Amino acid sequence: MAPDLARRIVGRLRRLTTRSIVEPDAPAPLPLVGYVVAGGNGAHPASAHVRVVRRTEHLAASGVAEVRQVEPTAFVEGTDGPDPAVLLVQRDILPVDLVAPLLGAAAARGVRVVAEVDDDFFTASGRARLARAEYDPDRLASIDALVRGADVTVVSTPELAEVVRPVARRVVVVPNALDPVLWRTTGGSGADEPSAGEPAPDRDEHRVLYMGTLTHAADLELLRDAVTDLVADDGLPVRLEVIGVTEDTGADWYRRVEVPDGHYPGFVRWLVEHRSRWDAGVAPLRDEEFNRAKSDLKFLEYTALGLPSVVSDRPSYAVARAHGAVAVPDDAEAWRRALRAVIAAGSPDAEAVRWVAEERTIGRDGDAWRRVLLG
């Protein structure tokens, strides 16, 4: 055989053999989403869990992205590992003097920055109310600088979007939703709980729950005349119980409930375990500019606990009202009538239960969150 022919045959065999063992292209790596929130190792403030942590964990579990909590100083220095495709920064987590360096580092390295805001930190009245709740001025300055420099800002309500829009480059509304893992027992009473309208056998009163942060101390006062000496239709007195909301321990018209220390998942588990303690939930909101940007999260949580609830007739609860929420004006007698009615009913409206489970639960609430982070 001629040498040239032999070399051609060997070359052809080598190419065929090589082609036969080439493996298919490896799948493209998942985009990395970084987030900056308070706390770490699963222990975060409630707002961080609700708005960021639970949602990003669900994003990772769905297989469309990898997620990682980012230490902001290390990110600026470039020592925090591979750069994420997008960096989600919540509210006032950044010291004010770190905002500009972080935004600059992100821009230089091609990392999109998404700011997350869930309250009115921008109007004069909103800032005044937060100051009364002991918000440091530097925290407000940090949020303002972050929102002005971020590529996009995510907010929880259309009303808040209108407040933020003059400051932000771009605003996207992603309504609050509940984590189905934490709130897996949603949808009403358990078999061992009293039937509708009946208190537990060892109780001589009906209890109404109000929970919230210290920014709601002024809202609590809306309930004073509504719950003072209130008696349910069955003749039992109605007692308001408060978790958080205020640091005033001397009032005699409500009872403070102390919750064991723990971060948000532990708090939710505690609520679920003790939900038969209450007959209803309330969410009062004064008619103030700050409150118009509030979300309907309390209604979602009360409904998930199997509690009927009464809320203030405010824009925050307009959509919830269309799905079974009982919304009342700032009138003590209207609140008293509504509380008697929901206590007698004993459970949330069936449409409210369906709406929360099917439309306001993470994974069932649309694709806006994924789109704003991943495009």
URLINQUI-V19970 format. One record per residue. N is the residue number from 1. PSI is psi in degrees with one decimal (NA if undefined). NEAR is the number of other C-alpha atoms within 12 Angstrom. D_FIRST is the distance of its C-alpha to the first C-alpha in Angstrom with 1 decimal. Layout:
n=[N N]
psi=[PSI PSI]
near=[NEAR NEAR]
d_first=[D_FIRST D_FIRST]
//
This chain:
n=[1 2 3 4 5 6 7 8 9 10 11 12 13 14 15 16 17 18 19 20 21 22 23 24 25 26 27 28 29 30 31 32 33 34 35 36 37 38 39 40 41 42 43 44 45 46 47 48 49 50 51 52 53 54 55 56 57 58 59 60 61 62 63 64 65 66 67 68 69 70 71 72 73 74 75 76 77 78 79 80 81 82 83 84 85 86 87 88 89 90 91 92 93 94 95 96 97 98 99 100 101 102 103 104 105 106 107 108 109 110 111 112 113 114 115 116 117 118 119 120 121 122 123 124 125 126 127 128 129 130 131 132 133 134 135 136 137 138 139 140 141 142 143 144 145 146 147 148 149 150 151 152 153 154 155 156 157 158 159 160 161 162 163 164 165 166 167 168 169 170 171 172 173 174 175 176 177 178 179 180 181 182 183 184 185 186 187 188 189 190 191 192 193 194 195 196 197 198 199 200 201 202 203 204 205 206 207 208 209 210 211 212 213 214 215 216 217 218 219 220 221 222 223 224 225 226 227 228 229 230 231 232 233 234 235 236 237 238 239 240 241 242 243 244 245 246 247 248 249 250 251 252 253 254 255 256 257 258 259 260 261 262 263 264 265 266 267 268 269 270 271 272 273 274 275 276 277 278 279 280 281 282 283 284 285 286 287 288 289 290 291 292 293 294 295 296 297 298 299 300 301 302 303 304 305 306 307 308 309 310 311 312 313 314 315 316 317 318 319 320 321 322 323 324 325 326 327 328 329 330 331 332 333 334 335 336 337 338 339 340 341 342 343 344 345 346 347 348 349 350 351 352 353 354 355 356 357 358 359 360 361 362 363 364 365 366 367 368 369 370 371 372 373 374 375]
psi=[135.8 142.2 -41.7 -41.1 -41.1 -42.7 -37.2 -38.9 -44.2 -42.9 -39.8 -41.3 -39.1 -41.7 -40.8 -41.3 -43.7 -42.8 -34.3 -21.7 2.8 126.3 156.0 156.7 135.4 147.1 147.7 142.5 148.3 146.2 146.2 125.2 119.3 147.8 146.8 113.2 168.1 151.0 -174.2 167.9 37.7 -9.8 103.5 160.2 158.0 -43.2 -35.6 -41.6 -48.9 -46.6 -26.2 -60.9 -50.1 -37.1 -43.4 -35.8 -38.9 -36.8 -44.4 -42.8 -27.3 -8.9 15.6 -7.9 158.8 148.4 150.8 134.1 135.3 136.7 117.5 -39.2 -42.0 -35.9 -45.3 -39.4 -9.6 23.5 14.9 21.8 -167.9 142.2 137.1 161.9 -32.7 144.5 117.9 122.1 125.2 128.6 -115.2 26.7 -27.8 132.5 144.3 -33.0 -0.6 -11.7 -53.1 -44.8 -38.8 -45.2 -38.8 -42.7 -40.2 -44.5 -41.2 -29.5 9.5 29.2 121.2 141.5 125.6 123.7 143.8 127.1 133.1 15.9 166.1 96.0 13.5 -35.6 158.9 -41.8 -36.1 -43.2 -38.0 -40.5 -40.8 -34.5 -36.7 -25.0 17.5 33.1 128.2 139.6 -31.5 -30.9 -41.9 -38.8 -36.2 -45.3 -43.4 -46.3 -39.3 -49.0 -38.6 -31.8 -14.5 153.2 -35.6 149.8 130.5 130.5 169.3 -14.8 155.3 -34.3 -40.8 -33.9 -39.4 -33.4 -39.8 -28.7 -39.7 -17.4 -38.2 158.5 -41.4 141.7 135.9 134.1 123.1 101.0 152.9 148.1 155.1 145.6 119.8 -19.6 -47.1 -41.5 42.2 -13.3 27.7 156.7 11.5 -166.1 151.0 170.1 -25.2 9.5 161.1 153.8 170.9 129.4 -1.0 136.1 164.7 151.4 -31.9 15.6 142.8 21.0 159.9 141.4 136.8 131.7 134.7 119.4 147.4 179.5 175.2 -13.3 -7.9 11.5 -40.7 -32.6 -32.3 -36.8 -22.7 -23.1 -9.9 -56.4 -24.9 -35.6 -13.8 121.3 24.7 134.7 132.9 170.0 -24.7 4.9 -6.8 144.7 155.0 128.8 127.9 130.1 136.9 131.4 118.3 -135.7 -53.4 155.1 3.2 116.6 2.0 -2.7 146.1 3.0 1.8 163.9 127.6 139.1 121.0 131.7 137.6 143.4 143.9 158.1 -177.4 -47.4 -39.6 -37.6 -43.5 -43.2 -40.6 -43.7 -46.1 -42.1 -28.0 15.1 -23.9 -6.0 -29.0 155.6 -16.0 167.9 156.9 151.4 80.2 144.8 122.9 155.8 79.7 154.9 -40.9 -41.4 -21.2 -18.6 1.0 156.8 177.7 26.1 -40.3 -40.5 -40.9 -46.1 -43.2 -43.8 -40.0 -28.4 -3.8 20.2 131.5 154.1 157.7 130.9 160.3 143.3 81.0 164.3 -30.8 -32.6 16.1 -45.6 -41.8 -37.9 -35.7 -11.3 34.5 -3.2 143.6 108.2 132.8 155.2 178.5 71.7 120.9 -41.0 -34.9 -41.1 -41.7 -43.8 -43.9 -40.5 -42.5 -40.5 -45.7 -31.7 -40.8 -36.6 -42.6 -9.3 161.4 159.7 139.4 -36.1 -36.1 -43.5 -44.7 -45.4 -46.2 -44.2 -38.9 -22.0 -14.9 36.1 135.7 131.6 -18.3 6.5 27.2 -175.0 13.1 -39.3 -47.9 -40.5 -41.6 -29.0 -41.1 -8.2 NA]
near=[8 8 9 10 11 12 13 14 15 14 14 14 14 14 14 13 12 12 12 11 10 11 9 9 7 8 8 10 13 18 26 30 37 40 43 40 38 28 22 18 14 22 21 27 27 27 34 34 35 40 41 47 39 36 38 37 30 30 31 22 16 16 16 23 28 27 34 32 34 35 28 34 22 19 30 27 19 20 14 17 17 21 34 33 28 39 45 48 45 44 40 34 36 35 29 23 20 27 36 27 24 36 35 21 25 31 21 15 21 16 30 33 42 42 47 50 48 41 38 39 41 36 26 16 20 27 27 22 28 28 19 18 20 15 21 20 21 22 27 32 26 32 40 36 33 42 41 27 28 37 30 33 43 43 40 37 34 30 31 38 35 26 32 37 26 17 26 30 22 25 32 32 32 34 40 42 41 44 38 30 21 28 35 22 25 37 31 36 32 20 9 12 24 25 21 26 31 30 31 22 14 12 18 18 28 38 42 43 45 42 36 31 23 23 30 31 28 27 29 37 26 30 41 25 20 33 37 23 20 32 25 32 23 19 18 22 24 36 38 39 34 35 30 24 29 29 22 19 16 10 17 16 23 31 27 25 25 19 20 14 12 17 24 28 29 22 28 33 23 22 31 29 23 21 36 36 33 41 49 52 46 49 47 43 38 30 21 24 27 33 36 32 37 41 41 43 34 37 48 47 47 44 46 45 43 45 48 48 49 48 44 41 30 32 30 38 36 26 27 35 26 17 27 28 41 41 35 32 26 25 21 22 20 24 32 31 24 32 43 35 27 38 42 29 28 36 40 40 33 22 22 35 34 24 30 43 32 24 26 33 34 37 29 23 23 19 21 25 33 29 19 28 39 28 17]
d_first=[0.0 3.8 6.4 8.5 6.8 6.6 10.1 11.3 10.7 12.4 15.1 15.8 16.3 18.5 20.6 21.1 22.1 24.4 26.0 26.8 28.7 30.7 34.3 36.8 38.9 41.8 45.2 47.1 49.7 53.2 55.7 58.1 61.8 64.1 67.8 70.8 73.8 76.6 76.1 73.0 71.4 72.7 76.3 77.1 80.2 80.7 79.8 76.5 75.6 76.8 75.3 72.2 71.1 71.3 69.6 66.7 66.2 66.1 63.5 61.3 61.9 60.8 57.4 57.5 58.1 58.4 61.8 63.3 66.7 66.6 68.9 70.0 70.4 67.0 65.6 67.3 65.9 62.4 62.4 62.6 58.9 56.7 58.6 59.6 58.9 62.7 65.6 68.7 71.9 75.1 78.5 80.0 77.6 76.8 79.3 80.5 79.1 75.6 75.3 74.4 71.8 70.1 70.0 68.7 66.0 64.9 64.8 62.8 60.2 60.0 61.8 64.1 67.6 69.5 73.2 75.0 78.7 81.0 84.5 86.5 86.1 86.9 90.3 93.4 94.9 91.7 91.5 95.2 94.7 91.7 93.8 96.5 93.8 93.2 90.1 89.6 89.4 86.2 84.6 85.6 84.4 81.0 80.6 81.7 79.2 76.3 77.0 77.3 74.0 71.8 69.4 71.1 74.0 74.2 77.7 79.2 81.6 82.0 85.3 83.7 81.0 83.9 85.2 81.9 80.6 82.6 81.1 77.5 74.6 73.6 75.2 73.8 76.0 74.6 77.5 78.1 76.6 76.9 74.2 73.8 73.0 76.2 78.3 76.8 80.2 81.2 83.3 86.7 88.7 87.5 89.1 91.3 92.8 96.1 96.1 96.6 99.8 100.7 100.7 99.3 101.8 102.8 103.2 106.4 104.9 102.1 99.7 98.0 95.1 94.5 91.6 90.3 90.0 92.9 92.5 94.2 97.5 99.4 98.0 99.5 103.0 102.5 102.8 106.0 108.5 106.1 105.8 109.2 111.1 108.6 109.1 106.6 107.8 108.0 110.5 108.3 108.1 104.9 103.6 101.1 98.6 96.6 93.4 92.8 94.3 97.2 98.4 102.0 103.1 106.7 106.7 108.5 107.1 103.5 101.9 99.1 96.3 94.4 90.7 88.9 86.8 83.2 80.8 80.3 78.3 80.9 83.7 82.2 82.0 85.6 86.7 85.0 86.6 90.0 89.9 92.6 94.9 95.3 96.4 95.2 93.7 95.0 93.5 96.2 95.4 98.1 98.0 96.5 93.7 91.7 91.8 90.7 87.1 87.1 84.8 85.6 83.9 87.1 87.4 83.8 84.5 87.8 86.3 83.5 86.2 87.8 90.8 92.5 93.3 95.6 94.3 95.9 95.7 93.5 90.4 88.3 89.1 89.1 85.8 86.8 90.1 88.3 86.6 89.6 90.9 94.7 95.5 99.1 101.0 102.8 105.8 106.8 108.2 104.9 103.0 105.5 105.1 101.4 101.2 103.5 101.4 98.0 99.6 101.0 97.6 95.9 92.3 90.4 90.2 87.4 85.9 85.8 83.9 81.4 81.0 80.5 78.0 75.9 76.2 77.2 74.9 71.7 68.7 70.9 72.5 69.9 67.0 69.0 68.3 64.6 64.5 66.7 64.5 61.0 61.5]
//
